[in-house]
Amino acid sequence: MTVRTRFAPSPTGYLHLGGARTALYSWAYARHFGGTFILRIEDTDLERSTPEAVQAILDGMKWLGLEHDEGPFYQMQRMDRYREVIKSMLEAGTAYLCYCTPEEVEAMRERMRALGEKPRYDGTWRPEEGKQLPPVPEGVKPVVRFKNPLDGEVTWTDVVKGPITIGNKELDDLIIARGDGTPTYNFCVAVDDWDMKITHVLRGDDHVNNTPRQINILRALGAELPQYGHLPMILGPDGQKLSKRHGAVSVMQYPEQGFLPEAMLNYLARLGWSHGDDEIFSMAQFTEWFNLEHLTASAAQFNPEKLAWLNNHYIKQSDNERLAGLARPIMEREGAQFEGAPPLAAVLGLMKERTNTINELADAAMLFFRTPNPDAALLAQHLTDAVRPALAQFAEKLQTVEWSKPALSAAMKEVLAANGLKMPQLAMPLRLLVTGQLQTPAIDAVLELFGRETVLARIQKGL
């Protein structure tokens, strides 16, 4: 059997973390077995589906690097196929025309609620042997209903939740085509999974109630059933369902906030699956390890601090030129002056150890790309009469010293020893004059990057 998985979002909103995790698991399972990963856009909800949401889904998948092997397929482009299947089901007697108006169906449900029963369609137009159907009313466009089995149960072994059984009496004859002829969600999904030969369906557990309906439709079509796995929802840090109040909603907000795709993938992989105690791993390792046995049935909790920690790890592992490509547009918006400044990649290599996002990294690097404007009070505090002679001596040495971090460090120590000073007494005013701020990486590394000409000019101006 060739494994065929699919990710099938509805474009009624943006790609969120739960959807991205579903896509990741479906992609990884196909990759693990050398199978096929299919992208399908379920856009039959015409009122809520938007081109912007479709594009956001495609952008999110591209940013994450979850490449599909087939698709994207759009349900709205498959209408002829759905109508063909509905016609065959009407002919086979597994579907039928229903002329009840929405008002009549609602009245049925109200009567059942009043009797304490589950509200449902009562089967008025369901054809049965020996049953007399009502006369066809004029001017009513019929819907098409699926003839759901009246007895028995639908049972499947969910790869996440274990055995699940739902009685057919719980399911009424759902509408598979509306009065205007457009097919409905559960019907389209079943036909698509059949036509696309899907072997494994991984999706959120909000779809559990759809599964028995889709199984019954597939059985009526004589189709082979896929295996189903329903992933528990992702909770926010407060234990409530992840929502807007927890921060980013769309996956595409995360690159805007300075997160790397490999950090997001690594984080999502662990939100419902585990491989021993492994926390950090590549996507190659993940696809090698991924299986359905280690999916957890309990809800995972989103932890922004953990994501930031992982992002810091991947920033430190990243090529400095790549980081420069990501940080430069941010810095340009902040007015960074790149002409005559140190190479951006080298600066980011120095600054990246302590930053959790690209945005933080860009902000930290700005000290190399703007004119320093030290606070006058801080200068008066640190650039004292006791320090000025030592600073002048250091500037003298900088005229001829080899411009390397070890040589700059050695020159500074010589000046400190000659003047009986401690490192902060010289380093603090140096930082203020050269960068305009007191907090920087190691001062010798900072001076090396700025270059002899810039450092000397800023010290002389301060003196």
Salt bridges, closest charged atoms under 4 A:
GLU42 OE2 - ARG40 NH2 2.90
ASP45 OD2 - ARG48 NH1 3.29
ASP69 OD2 - ARG31 NH1 2.94
GLU70 OE1 - ARG4 NH2 2.97
ASP80 OD1 - ARG83 NH1 3.71
GLU84 OE2 - ARG81 NH1 2.65
GLU91 OE2 - LYS87 NZ 2.91
GLU106 OE2 - ARG113 NH1 3.23
GLU110 OE2 - ARG113 NH1 2.76
GLU128 OE2 - ARG126 NE 2.44
ASP158 OD2 - HIS230 ND1 2.51
GLU170 OE1 - LYS118 NZ 3.49
ASP172 OD1 - ARG213 NH1 3.72
ASP173 OD2 - ARG126 NH1 2.93
ASP192 OD2 - ARG40 NE 3.40
ASP192 OD1 - ARG78 NE 2.77
ASP193 OD2 - ARG6 NH2 3.03
ASP193 OD1 - ARG40 NH1 2.93
ASP195 OD2 - ARG78 NH2 2.83
ASP195 OD2 - ARG81 NE 2.76
ASP205 OD2 - LYS161 NZ 3.46
ASP238 OD2 - ARG245 NE 3.63
ASP238 OD1 - HIS246 NE2 2.80
GLU262 OE2 - ARG322 NH1 2.57
ASP278 OD2 - HIS275 ND1 2.77
GLU279 OE2 - ARG270 NH2 3.32
GLU279 OE1 - LYS306 NZ 2.98
GLU332 OE2 - ARG328 NE 3.12
GLU414 OE1 - LYS397 NZ 2.81
